[in-house]
Amino acid sequence: MSLFRLAWQNFLQHTRRYGALIFSLSFTVFVFFNFGNLEYSGSLVNLSAENLQKIHSLIDVVKVVLVCFMISMIAYASHVFLKSQKKEIGIYVFLGLTNSRIGMLYVIENLMVGIVSILIGVATGALFSYLFSMVFVQVSSLDVTAQFSLSGKAVLETCALFLFIYTIITLMGLRSIQKSSVRDLMSAYRQKEQVEESDRFLVFRTIVGCLVLGTGYFFAIKDGGMDVLSNAMIATVCVIIGTYLLFGGFLPFVLGRMQKNKKFLYGHRRLLWVDALSFRMRQNYRSYAMVCILLICAITALGCGFTLNHRISAMQEYSMQYDVQILSLDPEGEEHFDSLFSSYQMRTIVPVAQANKELFIPYSSVAGFDIPKPDNGQCVNLSKGIIFSLYTSPEYYSTDLNGKPLECIGDIRTAVVGFMQDKMEVPLYVISDELFDQTFPTEDRLYLYNYKLTDKKEADAISTNDPLVAGVFRMSEEDQSYLWLNTIFTFCVFLFLVFLIAACSILFIKQYNDSFEDIEAYDLMRKIGVDRSVLERSIMKECSFQFGLDFVVMSVSSFFSLMALSKIAGDPLGTVFLISNLIVLILIAICDFLCIRSVQKVLLGK
């Protein structure tokens, strides 16, 4: 029998093992190919050159993230499958196959998994490319018509890149096989992974993990100035390390206490699934930690998407709040300006004064907005149209007026005085009416007349030739400078799906492959009369425990990650937290159900 035929038979025989990996990799390839097709095929050719260039830059960033993720995902999966195949490889040695031929067999079988994943991903990507483009355009609100087009460059780039990655990682596995002795190959599947550290060490590890996690949470929500980026980096590192320490200490400790508590262990027949979890804990806790981190990344990516989408909409409101805004030196100009328009939906008049290269307005002129009322020694900052702010505490916007310090009690990131608030280069503050009247006499003030018109075309009636007009700002519906930012939400949604599917796939792969080591034990229990329903419940509890534990830890960490995003963006993300966790819970429940059914089929048959 040729090596290729033997590898093909092994591939077909192990299809169930490879199924979750192939699905996850194919979906990642699908997303990568379609983003490449959007970039190269001209599907978005109707966009302006500026927006198109920026979208292409975002696509390149997402592609780099996907490639980095694919490398770690393929490396992990290859390690898991190599370990599970070493017993078979050892048998091939006894049958007379040389290391070189065994290595070639492993390479062919592993590459089959990669090639099948790539072909499925590219084929489905090409098949649904037009639908993908339409969804991308619709979700991103690009206001263009997607063009159906396939790019040969996208196909070649996707196939060549992922085949190269898979080949490199396969060759690393080949090197591991060649360096292993026959004894290592035959005993690899029997090596215990149980954590044997003392309870004191595990408790110490758990406490350190909780402290490191707590430090990460603290830096995630800490108010900061220019050091907010370093705080985010510290928080990321601490959460990763803390998660690994928590899973490596808390989980073995809890399972160890379960085993020592005989009353608990033998009650409701918990012995089967508790012992099964403890048996492979040394290796498995790393997998649980990896899955938890991927889920946190997924929630954070989705939170970033919703935050950016909301902030972009808020930024656009600055220029859309009023149809025309008129600067005038005349405090009694409202009758004159009213006569220029047949009708208007809304009109506001805001006195404005300047001091120390900063603008100030009285509270009474904007009291209709959701703004805290400042006292004489306080102020409220009216922020410009920004996506994220490095300053997450109002105190960073504190200022002074004629030598008198003003404490900032609020940072308002919504449109209050429209285009002027967004486009003026100097800071804009709201102060009390008493302080404004004491500081600025009438002759030092400008007056901002804001109109929301019934007929927007009447905005053209305002001319700078008018002696009462010092300046005019008009709303432009044709401004598309922010259009490219709308695509960030779509990119984040797809990254959320990629991370989420990969996390569930890793748990499925690990549990499904581990189940083959328990076939003999479950056969023995069935022979001595253990009821099938008992064994089914044991498998269900073992699988659900692992999925559930990851979800609980992920929920806590994602809560703090979204809190950090909320502070930076200035928007509440409670709804995003609930929705994203609900989506994750639903997909995890589905994956858990499929995993339970698959493991039961392996261990108990049909």
FENNORHU-V264281 format. One record per backbone hydrogen bond with DSSP energy under -1.0 kcal/mol. CO is the residue of the C=O (numbers start at 1). NH is the residue of the N-H. Records with the same first field share a line. If there is no record, write none. Layout:
CO = NH + NH
This chain:
2 = 6
3 = 7
4 = 8
5 = 9
6 = 10
7 = 11
8 = 12
9 = 13
10 = 14
12 = 15
14 = 18
15 = 19
18 = 22
19 = 23
20 = 24
21 = 25
22 = 26
23 = 27
24 = 28
25 = 29
26 = 30
27 = 31
28 = 32
29 = 33
30 = 34
31 = 35
32 = 36
33 = 37
34 = 38
35 = 39
36 = 40
37 = 41
42 = 45
43 = 147
44 = 47
48 = 52
49 = 53
50 = 54
51 = 55
52 = 56
53 = 57
54 = 58
55 = 59
56 = 60
57 = 61
58 = 62
59 = 63
60 = 64
61 = 65
62 = 66
63 = 67
64 = 68
65 = 69
66 = 70
67 = 71
68 = 72
69 = 73
70 = 74
71 = 75
72 = 76
73 = 77
74 = 78
75 = 79
76 = 80
77 = 81
78 = 82
79 = 83
80 = 84
81 = 85
85 = 89
86 = 90
87 = 91
88 = 92
89 = 93
90 = 94
91 = 95
92 = 97
93 = 96
98 = 102
99 = 103
100 = 104
101 = 105
102 = 106
103 = 107
104 = 108
105 = 109
106 = 110
107 = 111
108 = 112
109 = 113
110 = 114
111 = 115
112 = 116
113 = 117
114 = 118
115 = 119
116 = 120
117 = 121
118 = 122
119 = 123
120 = 124
121 = 125
122 = 126
123 = 127
124 = 128
128 = 132
129 = 133
130 = 134
131 = 135
132 = 136
133 = 137
134 = 138
135 = 139
136 = 140
137 = 142
151 = 155
152 = 156
153 = 157
154 = 158
155 = 159
156 = 160
157 = 161
158 = 162
159 = 163
160 = 164
161 = 165
162 = 166
163 = 167
164 = 168
165 = 169
166 = 170
167 = 171
168 = 172
169 = 173
170 = 174
171 = 175
172 = 176
173 = 177
174 = 178
175 = 179
177 = 180
181 = 185
182 = 186
183 = 187
184 = 188
187 = 190
193 = 282
198 = 202
199 = 203
200 = 204
201 = 205
202 = 206
203 = 207
204 = 208
205 = 209
206 = 210
207 = 211
208 = 212
209 = 213
210 = 214
211 = 215
212 = 216
213 = 217
214 = 218
215 = 219
216 = 220
217 = 221
224 = 392
225 = 228
227 = 231
228 = 232
229 = 233
230 = 234
231 = 235
232 = 236
233 = 237
234 = 238
235 = 239
236 = 240
237 = 241
238 = 242
239 = 243
240 = 244
241 = 245
242 = 246
243 = 247
244 = 248
245 = 249
246 = 250
249 = 253
250 = 254
251 = 255
252 = 256
253 = 257
254 = 258
255 = 259
256 = 260
257 = 261
260 = 262
261 = 265
262 = 266
266 = 269
267 = 270
270 = 274
271 = 275
272 = 276
273 = 277
274 = 278
275 = 279
278 = 281
279 = 193
280 = 284
281 = 285
283 = 287
284 = 288
285 = 289
286 = 290
287 = 291
288 = 292
289 = 293
290 = 294
291 = 295
292 = 296
293 = 297
294 = 298
295 = 299
296 = 300
297 = 301
298 = 302
299 = 303
300 = 304
301 = 305
302 = 306
303 = 307
304 = 308
305 = 309
306 = 310
307 = 311
308 = 312
309 = 313
310 = 314
311 = 315
312 = 316
313 = 317
317 = 321
323 = 475
324 = 451
325 = 473
326 = 449
327 = 470 + 471
328 = 447
330 = 333
333 = 337
334 = 338
335 = 339
337 = 340
338 = 341
343 = 454
346 = 452
348 = 450
350 = 448
352 = 446
353 = 360
355 = 358
358 = 355
359 = 429
360 = 353
361 = 431
363 = 366
366 = 369
369 = 371
375 = 378
377 = 407
379 = 409
380 = 430
381 = 412
384 = 386
393 = 396
394 = 397
395 = 398
399 = 406
401 = 404
404 = 401
406 = 399
407 = 379
410 = 381
412 = 383
418 = 422
419 = 423
420 = 424
427 = 359
428 = 382
429 = 361
430 = 380
431 = 363
432 = 436
433 = 437
434 = 438
435 = 439
436 = 440
441 = 444
442 = 445
446 = 352
447 = 328
448 = 350
449 = 326
450 = 348
451 = 323 + 324
452 = 345 + 346
455 = 458
456 = 459
457 = 460
458 = 461
459 = 462
463 = 466
466 = 469
471 = 327
473 = 325
476 = 479
480 = 483
482 = 485
483 = 486
484 = 487
485 = 488
487 = 491
488 = 492
489 = 493
490 = 494
491 = 495
492 = 496
493 = 497
494 = 498
495 = 499
496 = 500
497 = 501
498 = 502
499 = 503
500 = 504
501 = 505
502 = 506
503 = 507
504 = 508
505 = 509
506 = 510
507 = 511
508 = 512
509 = 513
510 = 514
511 = 515
514 = 517
515 = 518
518 = 522
519 = 523
520 = 524
521 = 525
522 = 526
523 = 527
524 = 528
525 = 530
531 = 535
532 = 536
533 = 537
534 = 538
535 = 539
536 = 540
537 = 541
538 = 542
539 = 543
540 = 544
541 = 545
542 = 546
543 = 547
544 = 548
545 = 549
546 = 550
547 = 551
548 = 552
549 = 553
550 = 554
551 = 555
552 = 556
553 = 557
554 = 558
555 = 559
556 = 560
557 = 561
558 = 562
559 = 563
560 = 564
561 = 565
562 = 566
563 = 567
564 = 568
565 = 569
566 = 570
568 = 389
573 = 577
574 = 578
575 = 579
576 = 580
577 = 581
578 = 582
579 = 583
580 = 584
581 = 585
582 = 586
583 = 587
584 = 588
585 = 589
586 = 590
587 = 591
588 = 592
589 = 593
590 = 594
591 = 595
592 = 596
593 = 597
594 = 598
595 = 599
596 = 600
597 = 601
598 = 602
599 = 603
600 = 604
601 = 605
